[in-house]
């Protein structure tokens, strides 16, 4: 991996590992903003899936623009971004996502970013972790967000790439490999397993399903729509939960996978600080709930600041005006 040489410094080199979690990933924005306001600026930024997108915006000084766009996002705009094509192994082709990243000016080479940055993806053929530490930012993000069953895999240098959350949902190890001495990890996948099928995809409901999924289903070809439950039962059955639909099974399967892999990786690669926003009520595709997720991310970081200042020592206190006044 070709990365710029870092100058010698005093004190720990801070890295932040931004985890996967689809729409829950807006919480990363609140965490990064709260840390910045406290004078804590990670020099190394590594992200998986949605963490790769938010991390790139932070590393490229585009976080404010992403924040504003996310909070203004409506379900209509989400459906436009989720360009259904039913080809190449996924529901969503991703071209509209690439166009959005270009509007956000995230199409520069990774090597030119002001902060050290890397995104994690998975090689479909081998199942191995792939770290993008050079090359176009938008291509790295697109590879990292290729969530199985949702986004189609993407071809990069002759290899098909899938979501990095399959192998490294919270890339602590990548931060360390890039030179971080002190890693702040953000886990969006805690306490997800065990939710009822009817809750996994979201809570804003129309006809018994999340509104965003209704809108998405309406855009599908008729042959595919017939595989999804199009009408809610006239009378709910009191003795059993509703049968899971396509998106319910897909979302809960992803939640189970990501929580289990996250727990295993974090047990083996322990960060100096672990932040776990409580976002289990935000569904897989509910990107229109950015305001809630950002607020929870900010609150999580603010609760952790006293412990984080203590672990970082005097350097963090000197950088933080609030700490100087304590």
Buried (B, 14 or more C-beta within 10 A) or exposed (E): EEBEEEEEEEBBBBBBBBBBBBBBBBBBBBBBBBBBBBBBEBBBBBBBBBBBBBBBBBBBEBBEBBBEBBBEBEBEBBBEBBBBEBEBBBBBBBEBBBEBBEEBBBBEEBBEBEBBBBBBBBBBEEEEBBBBBBBBBBBBBBBBBBBBBBBBBBEBEEBBBBBBBBBBBBBBBBBBBBBBBBBBBBBBBBEBBEBEBBBBBBEBBEEBBBBBBBBBBEEBEEEEEEEBBEEBEEEEEEEEEBEBBBBBBBBBEBBBBBBEBBBEBBEEBEBBBBBBBBBBEBBBBBBBBBBBBBBBBBBBBBEBBEEBBEBBEEBBBEBBEEBEEE
